[in-house]
Amino acid sequence: MKNDASARPQASQALARLSKADFVTSLRKLLQEAGKAGETSVDVRAATLHTDVGVYPARGHSMPTCCTVMYEEMQPGDEILLMPPGGKGPTLLVRYKFPR
C-alpha cells in the first residue's frame, strides 16, 4: 500500500469526516490491485489504510470506521495478525488472502 505524500489530502481536509464508503473503496481497490499482481495475500494495517484515505493522525479521524471496514471485508481464510486493545486502533493488521 502506498503512502505517497503527494497523493494525501491536505491537513485542512482532516476536519471532514471520512465515510465508510471511502474506506471500502480504498480497501477493495488495494485488494483488487494485489490480486491482479498475482499476490497470494496482502497485509493491511489500519493506520496505513486510513492515511491513504485521509489524513491520520488528525483531530476528528475516522479510525473506528476504518477498522470496522477492515473487519467487515474479511472472508474465510483471512486472518487478524495483530488486534489492538479494544479491537479498533491504528495497529490493527489483517492478512487478506487470494483468491477472493
N, C-alpha and C positions, 0 to 999 in steps of 0.2 A: 504494500500500500504506500503510495507516495505521499509525502508531506512537503510538497513543493511550496515554498513561501509565496511565490508569485501567484499561485492558484488559490491561496487562502483569502477569505473575506477580511476586510479591514476591521480593526478593533471597534469602530463605531457601529458595525453591524452586529456586534455581540449582544446588544440590547434586545434585538428581535429574537423572540423565542423560536427555536427550530422545531419543526413539526415531526411527528412520527414518520410521515411520508418522506421527509428529507433523508432520514437515516435509512429507511427501507430502500429508497432509490440508490443511495450510495453503496450500501452493503451488497445489494443484488448486482450492481454494476461490477463491483470488485470480484464477486464470486463468478460472474459470467466471464470476465477477463481471465481469471486464473484457470477456469475450466477450459477455455479456448486455447490457453497456452500449454495445456497438457499436464497441469499440476495434478497431483493426487490429493492434495489438501492445501488449505491456506489458513494460517493463524491470524486472527484479527484481535487486536487489543482495543478496548473501548476508547481509551484516550486518543489513539491514532484515528479511529473512525470518526470520533467527534471533531477532531482537528481538521479532518478532510472535509467535513460538512460545514463546520462553523468554528469560530474562534473558541479555543479551550486552552488553558483555563481562563474564565472570564466571569464577571458578575452576570447572573441570570443564565448560566449554562444549562444545558439540557441533558446532562449525563444520565439521570434516571431513565429518560426516554430512549436514549442511545442504547443502554443496557437492555431495556425491555425488548427492543427490536432485535438485538443480538440473540436473546433467548428465543424469541418467537420465530426467528428464521432457522433455528436448529432443526435438523432432520435426524432420523435414526442413523446412528453411526458417528454423528458429530460428537465432539466431547469438550467439556469445560476443562481447560488446563489450569486455570487459576481463577478462583472466585474470591472477591474481596469480602471483608466482613459486611454482613448485611445484604450481600448478593449483588449490589449495584455500586460501581465505582470505576475509576479510570484504569485500574489494574485488571479488570475482567479480561480474560483471554480465552477465546473459543477457537477450536480447530474445526473448520468446516471441511468435510471430505467430499470427494468427487468419485463417481458421477453423482449429480444431484437430481 
